[in-house]
């Protein structure tokens, strides 16, 4: 189970180091909130939206996640991911 505040704690102190790769950080954020936007994940992990998009493409190609994009109301680029 993922601790809900894990991603927020990462964003609070960007000088923290970890053994996890950016791919792992993105997965942790998705596990905590599968409906995260690229912008939200990028801010929490401390990388660009473009890099998050690349990581998601890597994870989808490896069969780890399935990514669906769409829009709801005013929010666009909402990310729906299914782990597994």
C-alpha positions, 0 to 999 in steps of 0.5 A: 500500500502506498502512503498517501502523502509520499508524493507530496513529501517528495515535492516538499524537499527536492534535495532528498535523495532516494534509491528509486528511479524516476520511473519508480517515483511515477509509478508510486504517484500513479498508485496513490492517485491513478487520475493524476495529470502529467503536470501534477506528477511532474511537480511531485517527482521534480521532473518535466511533463515531457519526461513524465510522458516519456516514462509513461510511454516506457511503462506502457510499452513494458506492459506495466500500465495502460494509459488513457487520456481525455478531458472532463469539464475544464480539466484537460490532459487527465491521465487515467492509468491502470496498473497491471 
